[in-house]
Amino acid sequence: MHKHVAETAAAKRAKARYRRDGQRSVKLAKFTLGDFVLVARALQHPGKLTLRWKGPFRVVKVVSDYLMEVQQLVPPGATSLHHACRLRLYCEGGREVNEDLKAQI
């Protein structure tokens, strides 16, 4: 019985160590103020892993390394908070919103 408990505990520790080491290698993109990003929206019916990329949105506030507040480019210009794993860089900041960009929306 004690041998089984020790083996189970060792397996749990190894699994936690493997998971922790795997998470260290994940590198999220660093976004800055003014960057244009696409936001991933989960679809309800086609499949649980299906994402639809909406945007572009502009990053208006960096809450932390992982949380960004983004704003729609078209009126009403609503803002929403998103995790960095749900964002994809559309183009660098420093560009103005022009008619070509609005036409792509």
C-alpha positions as CSV (number, residue, x, y, z in Angstrom):
1,M,0.0,0.0,0.0
2,H,2.8,2.5,0.9
3,K,4.6,1.7,-2.3
4,H,1.5,2.4,-4.3
5,V,1.0,5.8,-2.6
6,A,4.7,6.7,-3.1
7,E,4.5,5.8,-6.8
8,T,1.3,7.9,-7.2
9,A,2.8,10.9,-5.5
10,A,5.9,10.7,-7.7
11,A,3.8,10.5,-10.8
12,K,1.8,13.5,-9.7
13,R,5.0,15.5,-9.1
14,A,6.5,14.5,-12.4
15,K,3.3,15.5,-14.2
16,A,3.2,18.9,-12.5
17,R,6.9,19.4,-13.3
18,Y,6.3,18.5,-17.0
19,R,3.3,20.9,-17.2
20,R,5.3,23.7,-15.5
21,D,8.3,23.3,-17.8
22,G,6.0,23.3,-20.8
23,Q,4.3,26.5,-19.7
24,R,7.7,28.3,-19.4
25,S,8.3,27.8,-23.1
26,V,5.1,29.6,-24.1
27,K,5.9,33.1,-25.4
28,L,3.0,35.5,-25.8
29,A,3.2,38.4,-28.2
30,K,4.0,41.7,-26.6
31,F,1.6,44.4,-27.8
32,T,2.1,48.1,-27.4
33,L,-0.2,51.1,-27.4
34,G,-1.5,51.9,-30.8
35,D,-0.9,48.5,-32.4
36,F,-3.7,47.1,-34.6
37,V,-4.8,43.6,-33.6
38,L,-7.3,40.9,-34.5
39,V,-9.4,39.5,-31.8
40,A,-10.4,35.8,-31.7
41,R,-14.0,35.0,-31.1
42,A,-15.1,31.5,-30.4
43,L,-17.9,30.2,-32.5
44,Q,-20.8,28.3,-30.8
45,H,-21.8,25.6,-33.2
46,P,-19.1,24.5,-35.8
47,G,-16.7,23.1,-33.2
48,K,-15.2,24.0,-29.9
49,L,-11.8,24.7,-31.4
50,T,-13.0,27.0,-34.2
51,L,-12.1,30.6,-33.9
52,R,-13.1,33.6,-36.0
53,W,-10.8,36.5,-36.1
54,K,-12.5,39.9,-36.0
55,G,-11.0,43.3,-36.4
56,P,-8.8,45.2,-36.7
57,F,-9.0,46.8,-33.3
58,R,-6.5,49.3,-31.7
59,V,-4.8,48.6,-28.4
60,V,-5.7,51.5,-26.1
61,K,-4.4,50.2,-22.8
62,V,-2.0,47.5,-21.6
63,V,-3.4,46.4,-18.3
64,S,-0.7,43.7,-17.8
65,D,1.6,41.5,-19.9
66,Y,-1.4,39.4,-20.6
67,L,-4.4,41.7,-20.6
68,M,-5.0,44.3,-23.3
69,E,-7.9,46.8,-23.7
70,V,-8.8,47.2,-27.3
71,Q,-11.1,49.6,-29.1
72,Q,-13.2,49.1,-32.3
73,L,-12.1,51.3,-35.2
74,V,-15.6,51.8,-36.4
75,P,-18.3,53.7,-34.5
76,P,-19.4,53.3,-31.7
77,G,-15.8,52.6,-30.8
78,A,-16.5,50.3,-27.9
79,T,-13.7,49.0,-25.8
80,S,-13.2,45.5,-24.4
81,L,-10.6,43.6,-22.4
82,H,-8.9,40.5,-24.0
83,H,-6.2,38.1,-23.0
84,A,-3.0,38.2,-25.2
85,C,-3.5,34.6,-26.4
86,R,-6.8,35.8,-28.1
87,L,-5.0,38.6,-30.0
88,R,-3.0,38.5,-33.2
89,L,-0.9,41.4,-34.6
90,Y,-2.6,43.0,-37.6
91,C,-0.1,45.8,-38.2
92,E,2.3,47.9,-36.2
93,G,1.2,51.0,-34.4
94,G,1.9,54.5,-35.5
95,R,-0.4,54.3,-38.5
96,E,-3.5,56.4,-38.8
97,V,-6.9,54.9,-39.5
98,N,-7.5,55.7,-43.2
99,E,-10.1,54.8,-45.7
100,D,-8.1,51.7,-46.9
101,L,-8.1,50.3,-43.4
102,K,-11.8,51.0,-42.9
103,A,-12.5,49.4,-46.3
104,Q,-11.0,46.1,-45.0
105,I,-13.2,46.1,-41.9
